[in-house]
Structures are given as C-alpha cells and as structure tokens.
C-alpha cells in the first residue's frame, strides 16, 4: 500500500502533463494533417517560411505547385504549408459567429469587467 502512495504524485504529474501538453498537441497535429489532405487547386496558403501563394497543382500529395505572383511558380512539399490564408476581405464577408465564452458572464468577468 505504501508503494502506491509513493507513485501517486508521479501518476498525477503525468496526468496533468497529458491534459495540458500532450492532448492539445495531438489535436493540433490532427487538424494540420486534415488541412493538408483537403488542399485543393485554387486554395490560398501561407508556408512556414511566410510565402503566400495560390495552389496551381497538387501532385500525389507529395508536391504542391504554388503561384507566388504573376509568372512566378514554386514547388513545395505539403509539410511546409503552415495554414490557409484568409484575407481581411474574406473575413468581413463571412458572418460573425458569437463565441460561447462571450455569451456566458462568469463571476470573475463580472467582477473584473469584460475584455474589449
């Protein structure tokens, strides 16, 4: 029984690390993998190097042909895609959805005031 008590803090520390570090990272990797699998011709992306361009061709999910500007095309590996690029104009066109957190007024937010 004493040996279980000695390992209990280690088990709790591992549980906290799993909840705060490992699980969110796994979700982020899964979302990125899904985004890469759903890339199509015409999508505007931003690479991990900061290059913004439009996909012209997807070759066997191993290579993307990216148009950076007029008459300038580069080839990149799909793993170098950081995110889909959404311009400010596209964000304005999409309806704004209220966040669930914004609807709820918690005790601390009522005491400290709302964020602006």
N, C-alpha and C positions, 0 to 999 in steps of 0.2 A: 504494500500500500504506500510505503514511503517513496518507492521508486517512481510511482505515478505522480506523486506530488512534486518530485524534482523535475520531471519532464513537462509538467503543466505550463510553466512560463514559456518554455520553448514552443510548445504547441500553440499557445495564444499568440506569440510573436509571429509564427508562421501564418496563422490565420489572418492577422492584421495585414501582414505583407501581401497575402493573396488578395484580400479585399481592396487594398489601396493601390497596389502596384501591378500585380500580375494580371488580374482580371480586366482592368481597364485597357492595358496594353494589348491583350488578346483581342478585345473588341475593336480597337483601333486598327490592328493588323487585318482583321477580318473585313472591316469596312473598306480598307485600302485595296485589298485583293478583289473584292466585289466591284469596286470602281474601275480597276484595271481590266477586269473581264468584260465590263459593259462599255468600254471605249469604242466609239464609232467614228466613221468619217464625218467631218464637219464639227466635231467637238472642239471647243477652245480649251486648251490646257495650259498649265504652268509647270515647268520642270523644276527639279530640285535645285538646279543652277540658276533659276529665276528667269528662264527664257519663256516667253508667252507666244503661243502659236496655235494654228489650226491643223488638225489631223487631216492629211490628204489620203493616206493609205495605211491600212493595218495588215501586216504580213505575218500570218501564222502566230499571232500573239508573241512574236519574238522581236519584232521590229516595227517602229512607227515612223512614217514619213511625215514630217512636220513642216508646214509652211510658216516661216517666221515673218517674212514680208514679201512683197511682190518680187517674183523670180528668185527667191531665196528659200531653198528647201534643205532640211537636215534630216538625218536618220538618227533615231534614239532608241534605246532599249525601254520597254514599257515600265521597268522598275524605276526609271528616272522621273516618272510622272509624279509630281507632288500632289496636285489637286486639279479639279476642273476650275477653269477661270470664269468667274461670273462678274461682268462689268456692272457699274453702278446703274446703268440704264435698265438692265435686265432685272435688277433687284427692285427698282421702282415699279416695274410693270407687274411683278408678282404681288398678289395680295398679302398683306402683313397678317401673320397669324399671331394671336396672343399666346404668350408663354404661360404655361400652367403656374409657374412660380410667381408671375406677375399678378395673377388673379387672387392668389392667397395672400392675406395680410397676416403675417406671423407676429408673435409677441415682440420679438426684437425689432422687426421693421417698424412696428407702430411706435415703439419707444424711441428708436434712433432716427426715424424718418425714412422716406423712400429714396432709392437711388434715382438719379436723374440721368 
